[in-house]
Amino acid sequence: MLYAFPWLLTCLGVLVCGHPHVAPEAVELTQLDVGISCAQYPRTPTVVTFVVDRPDAAPPLPLLLLLHFDFLNLKPLDTLTVRAVVNGTVGAVADTFTSASTAPFFAVPLHATAAVLELHVTGVSSSESPSSGGACFGFHVDGVRTSAIDDGNRVAADESICGVDESKNAQCYVSSGMYTASKAVVRLLTHRHKRSVFCTGWLLGCDGHVLTNEHCIADAADAVNTTFEFMAEGVSCSTNCSGQGMCKAAPRLFTRGATFIIASKDLDYSLVKLSPATIPPGLGYVANVFQDRFNS
Protein backbone atom coordinates (compact mmCIF):
# COMPACT_ATOMS: atom_id res chain seq x y z
CA MET A 1 0.00 0.00 0.00
CA LEU A 2 2.92 2.31 0.74
CA TYR A 3 4.66 3.54 -2.39
CA ALA A 4 7.53 5.88 -3.21
CA PHE A 5 6.93 8.53 -5.84
CA PRO A 6 9.79 9.99 -7.94
CA TRP A 7 7.75 13.18 -8.14
CA LEU A 8 5.53 14.15 -5.24
CA LEU A 9 3.29 15.98 -7.68
CA THR A 10 2.37 12.58 -9.09
CA CYS A 11 1.12 11.67 -5.64
CA LEU A 12 -0.94 14.84 -5.42
CA GLY A 13 -2.14 14.35 -8.97
CA VAL A 14 -3.87 11.12 -7.99
CA LEU A 15 -5.70 13.06 -5.30
CA VAL A 16 -6.80 16.04 -7.39
CA CYS A 17 -7.72 14.22 -10.61
CA GLY A 18 -10.07 11.61 -9.15
CA HIS A 19 -13.76 11.76 -10.03
CA PRO A 20 -15.58 9.18 -7.89
CA HIS A 21 -18.88 7.72 -8.97
CA VAL A 22 -21.86 6.71 -6.86
CA ALA A 23 -21.07 4.67 -3.74
CA PRO A 24 -21.51 0.89 -4.04
CA GLU A 25 -23.76 -1.34 -2.00
CA ALA A 26 -23.70 -0.87 1.76
CA VAL A 27 -21.74 -3.22 4.01
CA GLU A 28 -24.02 -3.88 6.97
CA LEU A 29 -22.92 -4.67 10.51
CA THR A 30 -23.56 -8.29 11.51
CA GLN A 31 -24.97 -8.29 15.03
CA LEU A 32 -23.02 -9.86 17.89
CA ASP A 33 -23.49 -10.08 21.64
CA VAL A 34 -20.04 -10.50 23.18
CA GLY A 35 -18.82 -8.93 26.38
CA ILE A 36 -19.10 -8.71 30.13
CA SER A 37 -21.82 -6.88 32.04
CA CYS A 38 -21.47 -4.60 35.03
CA ALA A 39 -22.60 -7.34 37.42
CA GLN A 40 -20.17 -9.85 35.88
CA TYR A 41 -17.09 -7.63 35.98
CA PRO A 42 -14.45 -9.43 38.11
CA ARG A 43 -13.49 -7.93 41.47
CA THR A 44 -10.23 -9.86 41.85
CA PRO A 45 -7.17 -10.13 39.60
CA THR A 46 -7.86 -12.38 36.62
CA VAL A 47 -7.81 -12.66 32.84
CA VAL A 48 -11.12 -13.35 31.08
CA THR A 49 -10.93 -14.58 27.48
CA PHE A 50 -13.56 -14.21 24.76
CA VAL A 51 -13.44 -15.65 21.22
CA VAL A 52 -15.21 -13.95 18.33
CA ASP A 53 -15.66 -16.17 15.26
CA ARG A 54 -16.47 -14.95 11.79
CA PRO A 55 -20.23 -15.08 11.09
CA ASP A 56 -19.68 -16.45 7.57
CA ALA A 57 -18.97 -20.17 7.20
CA ALA A 58 -16.95 -19.73 3.99
CA PRO A 59 -15.16 -16.39 4.42
CA PRO A 60 -14.15 -14.52 1.27
CA LEU A 61 -10.58 -13.42 0.66
CA PRO A 62 -8.97 -11.29 1.85
CA LEU A 63 -10.03 -12.06 5.42
CA LEU A 64 -11.23 -9.06 7.40
CA LEU A 65 -12.75 -8.59 10.84
CA LEU A 66 -13.92 -5.19 12.04
CA LEU A 67 -15.18 -5.48 15.62
CA HIS A 68 -17.56 -2.74 16.78
CA PHE A 69 -17.76 -1.82 20.47
CA ASP A 70 -20.89 0.00 21.61
CA PHE A 71 -19.85 0.02 25.28
CA LEU A 72 -16.49 0.09 27.03
CA ASN A 73 -15.71 1.23 30.55
CA LEU A 74 -12.66 -0.29 32.20
CA LYS A 75 -11.23 0.18 35.67
CA PRO A 76 -7.98 2.14 35.93
CA LEU A 77 -5.03 -0.22 35.29
CA ASP A 78 -7.32 -2.80 33.62
CA THR A 79 -6.86 -3.46 29.90
CA LEU A 80 -8.70 -5.19 27.07
CA THR A 81 -6.52 -6.61 24.30
CA VAL A 82 -7.44 -7.88 20.83
CA ARG A 83 -5.54 -10.61 19.00
CA ALA A 84 -6.05 -12.09 15.54
CA VAL A 85 -6.45 -15.83 14.96
CA VAL A 86 -5.07 -17.10 11.64
CA ASN A 87 -4.99 -20.80 10.75
CA GLY A 88 -5.65 -21.70 14.37
CA THR A 89 -2.74 -19.61 15.68
CA VAL A 90 -3.32 -16.70 18.05
CA GLY A 91 -1.16 -13.76 17.06
CA ALA A 92 0.39 -10.87 18.94
CA VAL A 93 -1.69 -8.11 20.50
CA ALA A 94 -3.14 -6.00 17.68
CA ASP A 95 -5.13 -3.48 19.74
CA THR A 96 -5.29 -2.46 23.39
CA PHE A 97 -7.97 -0.51 25.25
CA THR A 98 -7.69 1.13 28.67
CA SER A 99 -9.85 3.17 31.02
CA ALA A 100 -9.15 6.14 28.73
CA SER A 101 -10.84 4.40 25.77
CA THR A 102 -14.45 5.35 25.10
CA ALA A 103 -17.06 3.70 22.88
CA PRO A 104 -18.51 3.56 20.29
CA PHE A 105 -15.62 2.65 17.99
CA PHE A 106 -14.21 -0.05 15.74
CA ALA A 107 -11.11 -2.01 16.71
CA VAL A 108 -8.13 -2.01 14.38
CA PRO A 109 -8.87 -4.18 11.31
CA LEU A 110 -7.88 -7.83 11.70
CA HIS A 111 -7.09 -10.06 8.74
CA ALA A 112 -8.14 -13.21 10.52
CA THR A 113 -10.64 -16.04 10.82
CA ALA A 114 -11.39 -15.14 14.45
CA ALA A 115 -10.43 -12.72 17.22
CA VAL A 116 -9.47 -13.30 20.84
CA LEU A 117 -10.38 -10.64 23.42
CA GLU A 118 -8.57 -10.73 26.77
CA LEU A 119 -9.82 -8.67 29.71
CA HIS A 120 -6.95 -8.18 32.16
CA VAL A 121 -8.34 -7.24 35.57
CA THR A 122 -6.08 -6.02 38.35
CA GLY A 123 -8.86 -6.18 40.97
CA VAL A 124 -11.19 -3.59 42.53
CA SER A 125 -12.27 -2.84 46.08
CA SER A 126 -15.82 -3.53 47.23
CA SER A 127 -16.50 0.21 47.40
CA GLU A 128 -15.97 0.40 43.61
CA SER A 129 -18.20 -2.52 42.66
CA PRO A 130 -21.56 -1.95 40.88
CA SER A 131 -23.47 -3.55 43.76
CA SER A 132 -22.29 -0.81 46.10
CA GLY A 133 -23.48 1.97 43.81
CA GLY A 134 -20.20 2.59 41.98
CA ALA A 135 -19.60 3.01 38.26
CA CYS A 136 -20.63 0.37 35.75
CA PHE A 137 -17.60 -1.42 34.32
CA GLY A 138 -17.54 -3.81 31.39
CA PHE A 139 -17.52 -3.93 27.60
CA HIS A 140 -19.79 -5.05 24.77
CA VAL A 141 -19.16 -5.94 21.13
CA ASP A 142 -22.45 -5.46 19.34
CA GLY A 143 -21.41 -6.25 15.80
CA VAL A 144 -18.76 -7.06 13.21
CA ARG A 145 -18.09 -6.24 9.58
CA THR A 146 -16.27 -8.76 7.43
CA SER A 147 -15.63 -6.56 4.40
CA ALA A 148 -14.88 -2.97 3.52
CA ILE A 149 -15.00 -0.96 0.33
CA ASP A 150 -11.61 -0.52 -1.34
CA ASP A 151 -11.68 3.06 -2.56
CA GLY A 152 -8.77 2.45 -4.92
CA ASN A 153 -10.84 -0.09 -6.85
CA ARG A 154 -14.08 1.85 -6.45
CA VAL A 155 -12.88 4.90 -8.38
CA ALA A 156 -10.47 3.18 -10.75
CA ALA A 157 -12.73 3.59 -13.78
CA ASP A 158 -13.05 7.35 -13.28
CA GLU A 159 -9.58 8.14 -11.93
CA SER A 160 -6.62 9.52 -13.81
CA ILE A 161 -3.04 10.41 -12.91
CA CYS A 162 -1.60 13.79 -13.83
CA GLY A 163 1.51 12.45 -15.56
CA VAL A 164 3.19 9.06 -15.81
CA ASP A 165 2.51 6.57 -13.03
CA GLU A 166 6.01 5.74 -11.76
CA SER A 167 4.92 4.37 -8.41
CA LYS A 168 6.61 1.27 -7.01
CA ASN A 169 6.83 -0.42 -3.62
CA ALA A 170 8.60 1.86 -1.17
CA GLN A 171 11.29 -0.77 -0.55
CA CYS A 172 12.39 -0.37 -4.18
CA TYR A 173 13.74 3.05 -3.18
CA VAL A 174 15.01 2.16 0.30
CA SER A 175 18.50 3.54 -0.44
CA SER A 176 17.26 6.88 -1.77
CA GLY A 177 15.62 9.99 -0.40
CA MET A 178 12.36 8.94 -2.01
CA TYR A 179 11.98 6.23 0.63
CA THR A 180 11.78 8.86 3.36
CA ALA A 181 9.28 10.83 1.30
CA SER A 182 7.14 7.71 0.85
CA LYS A 183 6.60 7.52 4.60
CA ALA A 184 4.15 10.40 4.19
CA VAL A 185 1.58 7.93 2.81
CA VAL A 186 -1.17 7.02 5.29
CA ARG A 187 -3.73 4.21 4.98
CA LEU A 188 -7.20 5.34 6.06
CA LEU A 189 -10.16 3.23 7.12
CA THR A 190 -13.29 5.33 7.59
CA HIS A 191 -16.28 3.77 9.34
CA ARG A 192 -19.76 5.00 8.46
CA HIS A 193 -23.24 3.89 9.42
CA LYS A 194 -23.57 1.25 6.72
CA ARG A 195 -20.06 0.76 5.35
CA SER A 196 -16.34 1.00 6.02
CA VAL A 197 -14.04 2.41 3.34
CA PHE A 198 -10.29 2.07 2.76
CA CYS A 199 -8.64 5.20 1.38
CA THR A 200 -5.22 6.85 1.08
CA GLY A 201 -3.94 10.09 2.56
CA TRP A 202 -0.68 11.98 2.91
CA LEU A 203 0.95 13.70 5.85
CA LEU A 204 1.06 17.34 4.81
CA GLY A 205 3.71 19.38 6.60
CA CYS A 206 5.08 18.63 10.05
CA ASP A 207 2.13 19.75 12.19
CA GLY A 208 -0.02 16.62 11.87
CA HIS A 209 -2.19 17.56 8.88
CA VAL A 210 -3.40 14.77 6.57
CA LEU A 211 -4.57 15.46 3.02
CA THR A 212 -7.02 13.04 1.41
CA ASN A 213 -10.14 13.00 -0.79
CA GLU A 214 -13.48 14.48 0.20
CA HIS A 215 -15.20 11.22 -0.70
CA CYS A 216 -12.95 9.57 1.91
CA ILE A 217 -13.43 12.09 4.74
CA ALA A 218 -16.36 14.39 4.04
CA ASP A 219 -17.00 15.94 7.45
CA ALA A 220 -16.17 15.96 11.15
CA ALA A 221 -18.03 12.70 11.76
CA ASP A 222 -15.90 10.92 9.16
CA ALA A 223 -12.73 12.40 10.66
CA VAL A 224 -13.56 11.14 14.15
CA ASN A 225 -14.40 7.67 12.83
CA THR A 226 -11.26 7.14 10.75
CA THR A 227 -8.29 4.95 11.63
CA PHE A 228 -4.97 6.28 10.31
CA GLU A 229 -2.30 3.63 9.72
CA PHE A 230 1.34 4.47 9.07
CA MET A 231 4.19 2.55 7.39
CA ALA A 232 1.86 0.08 5.66
CA GLU A 233 4.59 -1.12 3.32
CA GLY A 234 5.84 -4.42 1.92
CA VAL A 235 8.94 -6.04 3.36
CA SER A 236 10.65 -6.09 -0.05
CA CYS A 237 10.50 -4.44 -3.46
CA SER A 238 8.62 -7.43 -4.90
CA THR A 239 6.08 -7.88 -2.08
CA ASN A 240 2.50 -7.97 -3.36
CA CYS A 241 0.58 -5.24 -1.53
CA SER A 242 -2.30 -5.00 -4.00
CA GLY A 243 -4.83 -6.79 -1.79
CA GLN A 244 -7.17 -4.93 0.54
CA GLY A 245 -5.36 -4.02 3.76
CA MET A 246 -2.25 -6.01 2.87
CA CYS A 247 1.24 -5.07 4.09
CA LYS A 248 1.62 -3.42 7.46
CA ALA A 249 4.23 -2.39 9.97
CA ALA A 250 5.14 -4.79 12.77
CA PRO A 251 3.96 -3.77 15.27
CA ARG A 252 1.18 -1.87 13.55
CA LEU A 253 1.35 1.91 13.77
CA PHE A 254 -2.05 3.58 13.86
CA THR A 255 -4.14 6.22 15.56
CA ARG A 256 -7.90 6.82 15.74
CA GLY A 257 -9.73 10.03 15.01
CA ALA A 258 -8.74 13.45 13.70
CA THR A 259 -9.90 17.04 13.80
CA PHE A 260 -11.75 18.09 10.65
CA ILE A 261 -10.34 21.26 9.03
CA ILE A 262 -11.83 21.76 5.57
CA ALA A 263 -13.13 19.84 2.55
CA SER A 264 -14.32 20.53 -0.99
CA LYS A 265 -16.70 18.21 -2.79
CA ASP A 266 -16.08 19.94 -6.13
CA LEU A 267 -12.29 19.58 -5.90
CA ASP A 268 -12.55 16.29 -3.98
CA TYR A 269 -10.05 17.07 -1.27
CA SER A 270 -10.20 17.05 2.51
CA LEU A 271 -7.81 18.25 5.19
CA VAL A 272 -7.80 16.92 8.75
CA LYS A 273 -5.35 17.22 11.62
CA LEU A 274 -3.93 14.56 13.90
CA SER A 275 -2.45 15.23 17.29
CA PRO A 276 1.32 15.37 16.61
CA ALA A 277 1.84 13.17 19.68
CA THR A 278 0.01 10.30 17.93
CA ILE A 279 2.25 10.32 14.84
CA PRO A 280 5.22 7.92 14.97
CA PRO A 281 8.62 9.63 14.77
CA GLY A 282 10.72 9.50 11.63
CA LEU A 283 7.95 9.75 9.03
CA GLY A 284 8.24 11.91 5.95
CA TYR A 285 5.69 14.46 4.81
CA VAL A 286 4.61 16.28 1.70
CA ALA A 287 5.86 19.87 1.55
CA ASN A 288 3.03 22.08 2.73
CA VAL A 289 2.47 24.38 -0.24
CA PHE A 290 -0.79 25.54 1.38
CA GLN A 291 0.83 26.55 4.66
CA ASP A 292 -0.38 30.16 4.59
CA ARG A 293 -4.01 29.05 4.23
CA PHE A 294 -3.96 26.02 6.52
CA ASN A 295 -2.01 27.36 9.47
CA SER A 296 -4.31 26.05 12.19
RAMO-V961885 format. One record per residue. N is the residue number from 1. SS is DSSP state (H for helix, E for strand, C for the rest). NEAR is the number of other ideal C-beta (glycine too) atoms within 12 Angstrom. Layout:
n: (N/N)
ss: (SS/SS)
near: (NEAR/NEAR)
This chain:
n: (1/2/3/4/5/6/7/8/9/10/11/12/13/14/15/16/17/18/19/20/21/22/23/24/25/26/27/28/29/30/31/32/33/34/35/36/37/38/39/40/41/42/43/44/45/46/47/48/49/50/51/52/53/54/55/56/57/58/59/60/61/62/63/64/65/66/67/68/69/70/71/72/73/74/75/76/77/78/79/80/81/82/83/84/85/86/87/88/89/90/91/92/93/94/95/96/97/98/99/100/101/102/103/104/105/106/107/108/109/110/111/112/113/114/115/116/117/118/119/120/121/122/123/124/125/126/127/128/129/130/131/132/133/134/135/136/137/138/139/140/141/142/143/144/145/146/147/148/149/150/151/152/153/154/155/156/157/158/159/160/161/162/163/164/165/166/167/168/169/170/171/172/173/174/175/176/177/178/179/180/181/182/183/184/185/186/187/188/189/190/191/192/193/194/195/196/197/198/199/200/201/202/203/204/205/206/207/208/209/210/211/212/213/214/215/216/217/218/219/220/221/222/223/224/225/226/227/228/229/230/231/232/233/234/235/236/237/238/239/240/241/242/243/244/245/246/247/248/249/250/251/252/253/254/255/256/257/258/259/260/261/262/263/264/265/266/267/268/269/270/271/272/273/274/275/276/277/278/279/280/281/282/283/284/285/286/287/288/289/290/291/292/293/294/295/296)
ss: (C/C/E/E/C/C/C/H/H/H/H/H/H/H/H/H/C/C/C/C/C/C/C/C/C/C/C/C/C/E/E/E/E/E/E/E/C/C/C/C/C/C/C/C/C/E/E/E/E/E/E/E/E/C/C/C/C/C/C/C/C/C/C/C/E/E/E/E/E/E/E/E/E/C/C/C/C/C/E/E/E/E/E/E/E/E/C/C/E/E/E/E/E/E/E/E/E/C/C/C/C/C/C/C/E/E/C/C/C/E/C/C/C/E/E/E/E/E/E/E/E/C/C/C/C/H/H/H/C/H/H/H/C/C/C/C/C/E/E/E/E/E/E/E/E/C/C/C/E/E/H/H/H/H/C/H/H/H/C/C/C/C/C/C/C/C/C/E/E/H/H/H/H/C/C/C/H/H/H/H/H/H/C/C/E/E/E/E/E/E/E/C/C/C/C/E/E/E/E/E/E/E/E/E/C/C/C/C/E/E/E/E/C/C/C/C/C/C/C/H/H/H/H/H/C/E/E/E/E/E/C/C/C/C/C/C/C/C/C/C/C/C/C/C/C/C/C/C/C/C/C/C/E/E/E/E/C/C/E/E/E/E/E/E/C/C/C/C/E/E/E/E/E/C/C/H/H/H/C/C/C/C/C/C/C/E/C/C/C/C/C/C/C/C/C/C)
near: (35/42/37/32/39/22/20/33/22/28/38/31/22/36/39/25/23/30/22/27/16/11/19/18/11/16/26/19/28/23/15/27/16/34/30/31/18/26/13/21/33/25/24/16/15/18/19/27/21/28/24/34/21/29/23/18/9/10/20/16/15/25/28/35/43/45/48/35/36/24/27/37/30/35/35/17/16/35/26/42/30/42/29/35/27/22/12/12/13/23/25/19/24/34/36/26/33/21/22/16/24/18/23/23/28/38/43/38/41/38/31/35/30/31/41/34/39/27/35/24/29/22/20/27/13/13/12/23/23/23/17/14/11/18/19/23/34/31/42/30/37/24/30/38/35/36/32/39/32/29/37/30/20/27/29/17/13/16/25/18/21/19/19/13/18/20/30/26/29/36/25/25/25/21/12/16/15/29/28/23/29/38/33/39/44/46/44/46/45/44/38/31/18/17/27/39/42/39/46/40/46/44/44/38/30/20/24/30/40/50/45/48/39/31/35/46/45/28/23/19/18/33/35/24/31/40/42/43/40/36/34/40/36/28/20/15/19/12/22/14/29/18/22/32/37/27/30/32/25/15/17/32/26/31/31/31/30/37/26/27/29/26/27/19/17/10/19/28/32/38/38/44/33/40/17/20/10/24/31/24/13/16/36/32/32/34/20/25/16/20/17/9/14/24/13/17)
